[in-house]
Structure formats: C-alpha cells, structure tokens
Amino acid sequence: MQSTSVPARREVTPLELFFDLVYVFAIGQLSHQLLAHPTWTGAAQTLVLYLAVYAAWAYTTWAVTLVPAEDPRTRRMLLTVMLLGLFMNAAIPRAFGDAGWVFVVTFLLIHLGRTVWLLRVGLDRRDQEHWRRVLVWFAAAAPFWLTGAAADGDARLVWWAAATLIELAGTWTAHPLPGRRLDSRQVGFAGGHLLERGRLFMIIAFGEAVMTTGTALTAAPYEPMTLLTSGVALTGTVALFWLFFSRSEHIVRHYEQTEDPIRAGRSGVYSLMASVAGMIAAAAGDERVIAHPAQHAGITTNLLLFCGPALYIGAQTWHGATLFDELPWARLVALSALVVGCAVTTTCPAYLSAVIAAAIVVAVAAFEERRPTGGERAKPVPPHRPRH
C-alpha cells in the first residue's frame, strides 16, 4: 500500500515462480488429504489446512508486490519462507496426527516473521500502520493455533478452525482496530503485478490437476472405461482453464487503470482462494471416478465433481461482478445446472456423473467463447467500499 507512484504492472521474476512450486506441492498434498479422508470431518480438516497454506502464499505474494523481488532483502525473505513452507506443506498429511507441531510452528514463523520483516524494510507511514494492524490480528490467532497443536483429534480441528476464522475475519475487514482504518483509494500499488502472480499460480495449479489425472490413469487398468473417464477429466480441466483465461484481459486493464488497485487486488486474492479450492475438489473427484468408474457416485463423489467447479465458477463470477457492472447469465445458469446435477445423479454410475459435470463446464466455456466480449466494454464499478 505504498503512497508513492508505482507501476501497475511489473515483471514476475523467476524466483517468484520458483517460490510458487512449494505451494503447488501443497495443492497435491491437500488433494490426497481429501481423498484419504472423504468425510465431513476430513473435508473440514482439509479446508482448515488449505486456508492456512493459501494465507502463507497470499500474504507473501502481497509483500513482494510492496517490496519487489529484485530487492536483495526480499530475495532472502522469499527463500526463507520457501524453506519453511516446504516443511509446513510436507506435514499436511499428518497435521492432524503426529506432525501438528511441525505444521503450526512453520506456519507461524512464516506468518509472523514475514509481517515483522515488512515492518523493518522501510515502508511508508500508511503501510507501516496497516501492517501493524495485521500483526495484531495474526498474534490474536496464534494462541488458537498453538492450543490446537497441543490438543488431539476433534479438539485440534475446533481450535484451528477458530484460528482460521479469526484470520479470515481480519483479512475480509482489512484488519481494523478501534479508530484505525485506512482509505485505499488513490494509493499507488502494483495491482497488475499481483494479478499476474495469481494468474501464473493458477497455471501451475492446473498443472497439478493434470498430474493428478495422469497419476490416476497410470494406477488404473488400461480399459475403455479408464480411457473415457481420464478423457472426461482432462476435458473438464481444459474447460475450467478456458473460463479463467480466455477473457481475462479486460480484468488486467481494470487493474492497471482503477483508482483503487488495493480493493481490486483484495477481490482477486479472495477469488483465487476459492478458485484453487474448487480445483482441488474437482481433481479429487476426477481421481475417485477414474479409480472406480462403475460404482454409484454417491454424495461424496458428486460434491467433488459438481461443487468443485461450482465454487470455481462462482468465485470468478463474483470477482467480475465486484469490478464491472456485469453478471453473465450463462454462468448463473451453469451454477444452477451444477447444483441440480449434483442432487439428481447420486445413484448414477460415477462415470456418468463425471460426464454430466464436465459437459456443463464445457457448455458454458463454449458459450462464452462465442458471445461478444461485453466485459471488455463494461465500465468499472465505482469503489463502493473505499475504506481499507
């Protein structure tokens, strides 16, 4: 949140992409965690772990948007967070077992250490004020993380969920303290760089989804049904990719031209968080179908197959609506179709559910490819929540 003039777009450095690899590794770990525990409790555990991992990546990415990666101090910070992140993400499968302390200690070292580092690199008065408030909110959540690490079983989930809710509340409200809020309008911020970081991270996340499909394919018998379900999984992944990237240039231009790039950046971070979560769910569903295509889909597989893409599409639809006076009806129809499909195909074979879910996503992607690019002509919505 620098008050000095900064370029809207800045090249993403190789070190930033290298840093992302540790967190894409986490996406694969989370997918396997969800597959290994396909229950409501397992889903809640995966969600809590995912939100912690995403927060570690997102806040670090925001920090590098403030202090460019070309700065030697930033390079050292990134490499340190990368090392800690490797241990944190490796602990994901056993975070609710014997690796709880490893996960929490490395997470808190990243979260608190990076914030203290930002307060020591010479940010301007406005940034210093904001990141002090961030540190207060992170410190408020830390006892819940530590108490959860000391607890066992469901108690650990409860404590960590409470910590996650505190951090989410702080993020969503821009970390307010009594009488202390900031106006984010007309503040120089490299929003285009933050957007590009998110886009590149999503590309790598798609690569992990393709790897998940490929791994499931190599483990399954080479039969016609295996080839069908693998092809359906890849087709759905390609359609999701197309929905994200095919018409995103008007969003890029908005980030470059808006008078409130911080608000646009926050909206993009939230949207990416939900989109990647949807990708994880969809990839886990595809893997279940490839492994057992003829079994009844059931509620678990259907929630992954249909609600994963629904979360993905819904997050991006919301992001577009916050930036432009535009709410594509085709996406609303697709969301409704995914909800209905999830409800009515639970007794169908899993492969049929996968085909229907993929067909809905392909249909909306094909429709958006053919329609005029109305979003590019839409005017940005005036910031209606300027306070940050």
TORBASE-992781 format. One line per field, with one value per residue (C-alpha): residue number from 0; residue in one letter; x, y, z. Coordinates in Angstrom, 3 decimals. Layout:
# residues N
i	(NUM  ...)
aa	(a  ...)
x	(X  ...)
y	(Y  ...)
z	(Z  ...)
This chain:
# residues 388
i	(0  1  2  3  4  5  6  7  8  9  10  11  12  13  14  15  16  17  18  19  20  21  22  23  24  25  26  27  28  29  30  31  32  33  34  35  36  37  38  39  40  41  42  43  44  45  46  47  48  49  50  51  52  53  54  55  56  57  58  59  60  61  62  63  64  65  66  67  68  69  70  71  72  73  74  75  76  77  78  79  80  81  82  83  84  85  86  87  88  89  90  91  92  93  94  95  96  97  98  99  100  101  102  103  104  105  106  107  108  109  110  111  112  113  114  115  116  117  118  119  120  121  122  123  124  125  126  127  128  129  130  131  132  133  134  135  136  137  138  139  140  141  142  143  144  145  146  147  148  149  150  151  152  153  154  155  156  157  158  159  160  161  162  163  164  165  166  167  168  169  170  171  172  173  174  175  176  177  178  179  180  181  182  183  184  185  186  187  188  189  190  191  192  193  194  195  196  197  198  199  200  201  202  203  204  205  206  207  208  209  210  211  212  213  214  215  216  217  218  219  220  221  222  223  224  225  226  227  228  229  230  231  232  233  234  235  236  237  238  239  240  241  242  243  244  245  246  247  248  249  250  251  252  253  254  255  256  257  258  259  260  261  262  263  264  265  266  267  268  269  270  271  272  273  274  275  276  277  278  279  280  281  282  283  284  285  286  287  288  289  290  291  292  293  294  295  296  297  298  299  300  301  302  303  304  305  306  307  308  309  310  311  312  313  314  315  316  317  318  319  320  321  322  323  324  325  326  327  328  329  330  331  332  333  334  335  336  337  338  339  340  341  342  343  344  345  346  347  348  349  350  351  352  353  354  355  356  357  358  359  360  361  362  363  364  365  366  367  368  369  370  371  372  373  374  375  376  377  378  379  380  381  382  383  384  385  386  387)
aa	(m  q  s  t  s  v  p  a  r  r  e  v  t  p  l  e  l  f  f  d  l  v  y  v  f  a  i  g  q  l  s  h  q  l  l  a  h  p  t  w  t  g  a  a  q  t  l  v  l  y  l  a  v  y  a  a  w  a  y  t  t  w  a  v  t  l  v  p  a  e  d  p  r  t  r  r  m  l  l  t  v  m  l  l  g  l  f  m  n  a  a  i  p  r  a  f  g  d  a  g  w  v  f  v  v  t  f  l  l  i  h  l  g  r  t  v  w  l  l  r  v  g  l  d  r  r  d  q  e  h  w  r  r  v  l  v  w  f  a  a  a  a  p  f  w  l  t  g  a  a  a  d  g  d  a  r  l  v  w  w  a  a  a  t  l  i  e  l  a  g  t  w  t  a  h  p  l  p  g  r  r  l  d  s  r  q  v  g  f  a  g  g  h  l  l  e  r  g  r  l  f  m  i  i  a  f  g  e  a  v  m  t  t  g  t  a  l  t  a  a  p  y  e  p  m  t  l  l  t  s  g  v  a  l  t  g  t  v  a  l  f  w  l  f  f  s  r  s  e  h  i  v  r  h  y  e  q  t  e  d  p  i  r  a  g  r  s  g  v  y  s  l  m  a  s  v  a  g  m  i  a  a  a  a  g  d  e  r  v  i  a  h  p  a  q  h  a  g  i  t  t  n  l  l  l  f  c  g  p  a  l  y  i  g  a  q  t  w  h  g  a  t  l  f  d  e  l  p  w  a  r  l  v  a  l  s  a  l  v  v  g  c  a  v  t  t  t  c  p  a  y  l  s  a  v  i  a  a  a  i  v  v  a  v  a  a  f  e  e  r  r  p  t  g  g  e  r  a  k  p  v  p  p  h  r  p  r  h)
x	(0.000  2.679  1.741  4.418  3.852  4.465  3.974  0.682  2.499  5.911  7.634  7.278  10.751  11.961  12.461  8.759  7.797  10.331  8.774  5.325  6.434  6.489  2.861  1.747  3.262  0.793  -2.129  -1.236  -0.879  -4.308  -5.947  -4.524  -5.576  -9.147  -9.094  -7.713  -10.443  -13.637  -15.866  -17.286  -14.579  -11.914  -13.280  -13.203  -9.614  -8.574  -10.291  -8.521  -5.146  -5.831  -6.758  -3.547  -1.408  -3.132  -2.709  1.034  1.288  -1.061  0.418  3.936  2.902  1.337  4.571  6.599  4.172  5.067  8.822  9.926  11.724  14.716  15.490  18.101  16.183  13.078  15.022  16.282  12.771  11.320  13.941  13.371  9.599  10.143  12.265  9.753  6.899  8.436  8.342  4.860  3.420  5.177  3.420  -0.070  -0.888  -0.021  -1.027  -3.921  -1.643  1.953  3.030  0.711  3.526  5.625  2.747  1.856  5.379  6.447  3.166  3.510  7.173  6.108  3.081  4.531  8.107  7.147  4.966  7.752  10.102  7.732  7.696  11.506  12.109  11.195  7.587  5.863  3.669  0.443  1.896  3.504  0.133  -1.637  0.916  0.997  -2.724  -2.115  0.424  -2.092  -4.667  -2.121  -0.952  -4.572  -4.981  -1.617  -2.748  -5.547  -3.061  -0.724  -3.511  -4.777  -1.323  -1.286  -4.764  -5.776  -8.498  -11.575  -10.357  -7.448  -9.844  -12.001  -9.055  -7.550  -10.921  -11.288  -7.825  -8.722  -11.971  -10.084  -7.628  -10.362  -12.320  -9.224  -8.472  -12.036  -12.342  -8.805  -7.616  -9.389  -8.616  -10.750  -10.486  -7.869  -8.839  -7.216  -8.536  -7.167  -8.224  -5.550  -2.809  -0.023  0.057  1.331  -2.054  -1.144  1.812  -0.407  -2.895  -0.146  1.155  -2.303  -2.657  0.703  -0.042  -3.306  -1.440  0.827  -2.235  -3.762  -0.555  -1.025  -4.603  -3.344  -0.711  -3.427  -5.374  -2.239  -1.281  -4.770  -4.584  -1.284  -2.625  -5.863  -6.182  -5.979  -9.569  -12.051  -13.730  -10.394  -9.664  -13.165  -13.030  -9.493  -10.514  -13.555  -11.407  -8.907  -11.692  -13.278  -9.903  -9.306  -12.764  -12.063  -8.749  -10.533  -13.085  -10.296  -8.006  -9.913  -11.441  -9.336  -7.604  -10.317  -9.675  -5.960  -6.766  -9.006  -6.176  -3.951  -6.490  -8.547  -8.228  -8.401  -5.968  -5.810  -9.546  -9.253  -6.252  -8.065  -11.025  -8.650  -6.958  -10.327  -11.434  -8.194  -8.514  -11.951  -10.976  -7.994  -10.156  -12.628  -9.769  -8.613  -12.125  -12.654  -9.281  -10.079  -13.453  -11.850  -9.371  -12.188  -14.070  -11.029  -10.338  -13.970  -15.936  -18.797  -19.680  -22.588  -21.373  -22.876  -22.971  -19.218  -18.102  -20.888  -19.993  -16.436  -17.409  -20.144  -19.463  -15.754  -16.459  -19.387  -17.091  -14.533  -17.035  -18.907  -15.729  -14.740  -18.285  -18.276  -14.865  -16.095  -19.203  -17.096  -15.035  -17.612  -21.312  -21.664  -23.203  -23.049  -26.320  -24.647  -22.526  -25.570  -27.310  -24.210  -24.106  -27.767  -27.170  -24.236  -26.335  -29.192  -26.792  -25.215  -28.616  -30.118  -27.177  -26.105  -27.424  -25.885  -22.577  -19.674  -18.566  -21.980  -21.842  -18.377  -19.611  -22.551  -20.404  -17.796  -20.495  -21.911  -18.491  -17.668  -21.031  -20.538  -16.945  -18.107  -20.889  -18.559  -16.121  -18.814  -20.536  -19.312  -16.848  -19.239  -16.995  -14.373  -16.842  -18.151  -17.213  -15.560  -17.876  -17.091  -15.498  -18.387  -16.224  -13.287  -12.319  -9.407)
y	(0.000  2.452  6.067  6.737  6.163  2.560  0.839  -1.016  -3.979  -5.357  -8.413  -11.576  -12.847  -16.457  -16.528  -15.808  -18.698  -20.943  -19.940  -20.950  -24.537  -25.218  -24.151  -26.041  -29.092  -28.295  -28.486  -32.087  -32.837  -31.344  -33.318  -36.543  -35.498  -35.051  -38.387  -40.181  -38.739  -38.437  -37.498  -34.233  -34.188  -34.895  -32.100  -29.669  -30.658  -30.183  -26.788  -25.539  -26.698  -25.197  -21.792  -21.721  -22.693  -20.192  -17.413  -18.140  -17.843  -14.868  -12.634  -13.371  -12.547  -9.296  -8.469  -8.977  -6.684  -3.988  -4.670  -6.022  -9.331  -7.532  -6.165  -8.442  -8.289  -9.617  -12.432  -13.542  -13.373  -15.416  -18.136  -18.330  -18.610  -21.188  -23.359  -23.112  -23.691  -26.940  -28.362  -26.932  -28.443  -31.774  -32.009  -31.715  -35.471  -35.863  -32.404  -33.915  -36.651  -36.546  -33.598  -30.958  -29.025  -29.070  -27.592  -24.904  -23.782  -23.379  -21.655  -19.137  -18.500  -17.642  -15.579  -13.592  -13.454  -12.104  -9.418  -8.311  -8.251  -5.930  -3.540  -3.332  -2.697  0.992  1.069  4.440  5.610  4.284  0.820  0.718  1.472  -1.240  -3.976  -3.223  -3.946  -7.137  -8.253  -7.655  -9.865  -12.610  -12.509  -12.819  -16.029  -17.549  -18.911  -20.824  -22.406  -23.370  -24.720  -26.820  -28.290  -29.377  -30.939  -34.192  -35.375  -33.232  -30.678  -29.799  -29.172  -26.895  -24.779  -24.495  -23.655  -20.840  -19.537  -19.677  -17.762  -15.013  -14.639  -14.712  -12.045  -9.873  -10.332  -9.648  -6.464  -5.207  -5.787  -2.923  -1.736  0.749  4.140  2.948  2.430  3.493  4.886  2.729  4.989  6.777  4.752  3.593  -0.209  -2.625  -4.319  -5.632  -7.494  -9.074  -10.133  -11.638  -13.564  -15.016  -15.949  -17.700  -19.502  -20.738  -22.090  -24.109  -25.269  -26.510  -28.410  -30.140  -31.052  -32.583  -34.517  -35.822  -37.123  -38.626  -40.351  -41.820  -43.004  -44.809  -46.564  -47.762  -50.732  -49.760  -50.423  -48.424  -47.032  -45.795  -44.019  -42.499  -41.165  -39.819  -38.067  -36.576  -35.353  -33.667  -32.131  -30.613  -29.263  -27.647  -26.034  -24.616  -23.286  -21.622  -19.988  -18.465  -17.176  -16.714  -13.320  -12.013  -9.178  -6.653  -7.553  -6.926  -3.493  -2.722  -3.476  -1.091  1.758  1.605  4.333  1.672  -1.131  -2.380  -3.117  -4.877  -6.833  -7.992  -9.136  -11.065  -12.756  -13.908  -15.152  -17.069  -18.650  -20.059  -20.986  -23.076  -24.756  -25.667  -27.046  -29.248  -30.639  -31.267  -33.017  -35.254  -36.119  -36.991  -39.275  -41.110  -41.616  -42.908  -45.408  -46.623  -45.555  -48.065  -47.579  -45.392  -41.829  -41.126  -37.783  -37.565  -38.023  -35.778  -32.962  -33.087  -33.374  -30.724  -28.391  -28.080  -26.483  -24.546  -22.973  -22.242  -20.592  -18.824  -17.226  -15.806  -14.621  -12.766  -11.256  -9.961  -8.519  -6.577  -4.999  -4.489  -3.885  -7.369  -10.636  -13.196  -15.086  -18.113  -18.619  -18.330  -20.991  -23.188  -22.819  -23.823  -26.795  -27.968  -27.829  -29.743  -32.267  -32.916  -33.607  -35.876  -38.105  -39.547  -43.007  -42.925  -44.596  -42.327  -42.047  -40.675  -38.019  -37.035  -36.772  -34.554  -32.269  -31.887  -31.276  -28.363  -26.746  -27.305  -25.830  -22.574  -22.282  -22.791  -20.249  -17.602  -18.207  -17.363  -14.401  -10.798  -9.649  -7.467  -7.445  -5.532  -2.724  -2.647  0.320  -0.354  -0.181  2.869  1.696  1.359  0.109  2.527  2.170  -0.220)
z	(0.000  -0.970  -1.313  -3.878  -7.573  -8.638  -11.979  -12.381  -13.911  -13.104  -14.444  -12.373  -11.543  -11.846  -8.069  -7.512  -9.794  -8.050  -4.732  -6.040  -6.607  -2.866  -2.600  -5.687  -3.971  -1.184  -3.633  -4.412  -0.706  0.002  -2.814  -1.399  2.108  0.889  -0.948  2.102  4.380  2.266  5.216  6.534  9.203  6.598  4.389  7.328  8.136  4.513  4.380  7.509  6.202  2.789  4.203  6.248  3.262  0.989  3.566  3.743  -0.050  -0.486  2.209  1.000  -2.560  -1.364  0.489  -2.694  -4.514  -1.963  -1.899  -5.324  -5.605  -7.137  -3.670  -2.015  1.268  -0.482  -2.107  1.286  2.736  -0.143  0.182  3.940  3.518  0.794  3.117  5.970  3.537  2.341  5.869  6.507  3.336  3.827  7.216  5.671  5.551  9.264  10.510  12.464  13.727  14.920  12.723  14.180  15.821  12.653  10.671  13.213  14.119  10.496  9.628  12.480  11.680  8.117  9.087  11.970  10.681  7.265  8.842  11.216  8.230  6.358  9.303  9.172  5.458  5.373  4.181  4.282  7.165  5.638  5.073  8.490  10.086  8.125  8.780  12.480  12.498  10.507  13.100  15.915  14.177  13.467  17.080  18.256  16.259  17.274  20.704  18.985  16.556  19.390  21.612  18.714  18.149  21.793  21.517  19.852  17.498  17.025  19.597  17.320  14.454  16.633  17.820  14.355  12.819  15.368  14.437  10.765  11.333  13.198  10.340  7.703  9.569  9.747  6.060  4.942  7.020  6.260  9.844  11.611  15.117  17.079  15.398  12.924  9.287  6.042  2.769  -0.058  -2.935  -4.945  -3.256  -5.538  -5.683  -8.336  -8.736  -12.173  -10.689  -8.035  -10.723  -12.842  -9.832  -9.319  -12.989  -13.057  -9.809  -11.326  -14.355  -12.079  -10.112  -13.357  -13.985  -10.631  -11.620  -14.866  -12.894  -10.568  -13.565  -15.074  -11.833  -11.502  -15.111  -14.597  -11.491  -13.136  -15.520  -19.188  -20.137  -22.230  -19.102  -17.755  -21.017  -21.042  -17.500  -17.929  -21.125  -19.414  -16.510  -18.815  -20.917  -17.821  -16.679  -20.074  -19.955  -16.473  -17.755  -20.663  -18.393  -16.310  -19.055  -22.301  -21.455  -18.635  -20.474  -19.537  -15.883  -16.449  -17.906  -14.930  -12.510  -14.472  -14.666  -11.469  -8.842  -6.103  -7.065  -3.482  -3.440  -6.820  -5.551  -2.419  -4.535  -6.776  -3.805  -2.427  -5.840  -6.364  -2.916  -3.745  -7.318  -6.218  -3.553  -6.296  -8.388  -5.507  -5.032  -8.752  -9.101  -6.131  -7.676  -11.013  -9.276  -7.464  -10.730  -12.620  -9.836  -9.507  -12.603  -12.364  -8.696  -7.666  -7.485  -4.070  -2.342  -1.688  -5.280  -6.560  -4.191  -5.507  -9.171  -9.220  -6.288  -7.080  -10.491  -8.978  -6.384  -9.107  -11.449  -8.660  -7.284  -10.650  -11.351  -8.029  -8.790  -12.140  -10.511  -7.983  -10.754  -13.528  -13.890  -15.329  -14.151  -17.007  -17.101  -18.713  -15.621  -13.379  -15.476  -15.256  -11.468  -11.237  -13.524  -11.412  -8.235  -9.875  -11.406  -8.021  -6.484  -9.134  -10.127  -6.774  -7.720  -11.201  -12.036  -11.184  -14.800  -15.805  -13.085  -14.319  -17.910  -16.896  -14.726  -17.469  -20.091  -18.086  -17.752  -21.430  -22.455  -20.546  -21.810  -25.398  -24.977  -23.575  -26.399  -28.972  -27.311  -27.737  -25.139  -23.241  -20.196  -22.156  -22.774  -19.239  -17.110  -13.796  -10.845  -8.686  -5.446  -3.032  -0.175  -0.237  3.387  3.934)
